[in-house]
Structure formats: C-alpha cells, structure tokens
C-alpha cells in the first residue's frame, strides 16, 4: 500500500495580458521528490510578516521564489527541512531597508528548520525602511525535479477601533476581540484621537488585574520584529544622530548589590561614544535610583548620595556614591541623564557595571540611534502609559507587555496594574514620521483608572448544619482567582479549624465557596477573609 501526499498544483500567470503557463504537477512516484504549499493563497498586510507553509517529500531542501506580478520584485530563498518532518514554515517580513538585517527578514517558523535569502531584486536604496507594494505576488517552490505555484496577496494596511478591557492575571496574550472582562471601552479612530489627554475614565481596574488595550492598527508587524528600543540597556528618548536628548539606563541585577559606584561605558569595541561624554557632570543627571515595584518609576532616589563623577574621552563615565545604594535582586536601577548622541545610526554596544562591596553586577547591551530607535517600539511607533498629570515612567515599558497579531486586533498592550499606584492613567499610542509611508499615522489615547481591589460578603449568616456557604461580590476581573479562608473555633476552646478554598471570579464579579465543617456551623465563632497574592482584600469578617 502506497501513501500519497496531496500537493497543491496551481496555474501561474506571467507576462502581460493574463498569459497563463501551467506548472507541472509533482511526480506521483513515492521515490521522487515533491514540494507544495499548504495553502494556494496566502494573504498578508503590507508591512506585516507573511507565513508561507511549504510541504516537502523525499527531499530536505527546496527553492522558494517570490515574484511580483509586475516583475519589479523578486526574492529567491533556500529552505531546509532540518528536522525531517516534511514541512517548513517561511516567515517573510514585507518590510526592508534601514537597519533591518536581511538575515532576519526571511526566517523559519521553527528553530529546527532554516531559511536563507539567496538573491533579491529592486533593493538599490536600502537607506530607508520601506514595505513591499500592495498587490499580487507569485510564489514558486521547486526542486530540480518539480515545481508548484501559489499566490501571495499583499493588502493595504487599515486602522480600526481601539478596545480596552480589564482582564485577570495570566489571561493569554492573544484571545478573541471579546475578552471576558468586568468592564471595557471601545472607540473608533476619531474617538481615540479626541480622547488624548483625557482624565475622566469610566473604565476601572482593580490592582492585581491587567488592563489590555487592542490598538486596531495593521501594517506594523514587520517593524515590531526588532527588539523595542525602550527595552534596551540604554534608551535614547530622541534617537536622531547628534541630537541633544536624554539617555535612560535600566538594569536588573540577579543578586542584591550594595552599589558604591555605577559605570556606563559607551566605548565598547571602539564604538563612537556620545559627544560630550567627557564633560558629563552631576547637573546632567535628571533621575537616578531604584524602581522597587516594577512600574518604571524611581521609588528610592540615589541622587543625594552622589559623591563625584569621573569621565574619560573613550566613552566611560563613573558615578561614585558616598554610601552604599542597595539594589535588591530583581529590582531595577534606573538613571536618566542629558546626553548628545553620536553622529551615527544603528545599534551601538554599551556596558553598565554596578560596583558593590561584596558583589558586582555587569550587563552588556545596546543603545539604538537613528530612525530605528525612534519611539519606544522603534521606527516611529511609540507606546507608553501616562499618569493623569502627565508623568511618564522613566522606563516606559517596564510594566507593559506587547504582542502584535492582526487577527487579534493589531497591537495588544497589557499593563500590570499591580506595579502601579491607584489613580487615573492613559495608554498612549502614536505612529510618527519615522515609520514607513505605508503605515497609517495615528494617535490613540485610552483612559482608565486603577483602584484597590474590593469584596463584600453577600450573606454572613450561618445555619445549623456543617455546611458553610460563603458568597461575595468583588470588583475583580472574571476568570481570576482568590483564596477564601474560613477560621472556625468553638467558644469553649475546643475544636479549631482553618479551611481554604480557591474561588474563581464569575462574569458578574461574584465568587462563592462551600466549606464542610466538623460540626454544625452555629457551634463555632467564624471569621472569613478573602486574599489574593498574599494581600487581604477583605476580612477577617465575623459570620453569625
């Protein structure tokens, strides 16, 4: 019995006037090599990353060709099925140029496979970032023995509504548009623009829940393949070459360091350091200290402890303190200071060292100059939370996770409210002029409030049975969990019980637990509390 692999055979339109040339179907013999596509047509938004799924039989490599219908573009790739499973998923970034590495534009969806760009046409100007033109592209996968065709359609990007909701911790990053939430807000593009700098918010999130905002903007997925500049070891708020700006250092030691000095070294590997490093002084320091909560703001300033500053012409500067500055494990040292960028573009290596009495923390990373470093997410794309009075975290993305998925609404930003104090906030998103011309220019601002978690018991009576029912209403997001704790003690000092129950928050914010006591409930003095993450939300409350 022979197993046959069904492969897609297609007709490729070439030339002018719709002339059709048939592509030969693969040989039917099991011993011959065969290739094909999982889908006859793949659709991607201009500026996003296309996923092209290939099938290979009796061969571990093939050639994939991407040709524009107008014959102005062609890319030829070599794909390898290194794990021998008969499939290779090719990720093709429709954005190119600037500092985007060609090796990162065409990659395999699995680490077990490989994709290599062999040739690419129409790439004379690589100084600026551009996206493939919208339209039809012909796909041809081939070996020496066979070839099969399919179609790649590149659509123009669009803008859609902005949707903000409150979700429980550990909710998956990508879900449907209708997140289960205690409350949510939704606005179209015009409404979102109008809400900029608004401080009134009808959306509230209890601390420990998450605020998730879906910005309906497509065509930026290719840009977001690169690491976000604001997550780099050093982030330049204005990345333009020679710009007078601020640089922010953020580093997290993996053990507690009693820091006596901080060294920032821009001269690694003979890199061109920022201009004027040798003139750096204490007056250039805007903020320096420790973020203990993870919200990106300095909670404990170290400015008063600065003793002196040493600099050198090779790009090294050292800040010495007159007392130990404790940076605990998993806390963040933050420093923002005035600096003039060097006359260069792209990523430059930089090193940061926290010198302690007994331990030293060293980290090597990058700072990004030029258009690629513009905006917290790069290439003119900027995302940041902001307080009602306009304060932006020193590290803007410290408590914000980002995911891009057009099917889920575009850019998805999830903010950890547990890191922030209660109050009014906005989540601001803009696309500026450093982005490719194909990307829609937008400015969104979504308002919300962070409040303390609350719970109210709905029935505090007990019966004459051993069953105790505890119900409460909360302001927590559905799907989250809390611990309901019951302490039952006989008045005469006899039986004492402590029982715990994990309750899931229902869609209306209510919770409920059933407890089985050793005796009738009315024989005990009963206290009930509700906790989450080690913090008591309500109680202990007496039940009678």
MOSUL-V694365 format. One record per helix or strand of 2 or more residues. SS is the DSSP state (alpha for helix, beta for strand). FROM is the first residue (numbers start at 0). TO is the last residue. If there is no record, write none. Layout:
BEGIN
SS & FROM & TO
SS & FROM & TO
END
This chain:
BEGIN
beta & 10 & 12
beta & 19 & 21
beta & 33 & 36
beta & 40 & 44
beta & 48 & 56
beta & 60 & 67
beta & 73 & 79
beta & 86 & 92
beta & 94 & 95
alpha & 101 & 104
beta & 105 & 107
beta & 113 & 119
beta & 129 & 130
beta & 134 & 141
beta & 146 & 154
beta & 158 & 166
beta & 183 & 186
alpha & 188 & 193
beta & 203 & 205
beta & 209 & 216
alpha & 222 & 224
alpha & 228 & 230
beta & 233 & 235
beta & 243 & 251
beta & 256 & 264
alpha & 267 & 269
alpha & 276 & 278
alpha & 281 & 283
beta & 284 & 290
beta & 299 & 300
alpha & 302 & 304
beta & 305 & 310
beta & 315 & 326
beta & 331 & 339
beta & 345 & 355
beta & 359 & 368
alpha & 370 & 372
beta & 380 & 386
beta & 399 & 404
alpha & 405 & 407
beta & 409 & 415
alpha & 416 & 418
beta & 422 & 430
beta & 442 & 450
beta & 454 & 456
beta & 466 & 473
beta & 480 & 489
beta & 495 & 503
beta & 509 & 515
alpha & 520 & 522
beta & 523 & 531
beta & 534 & 542
END
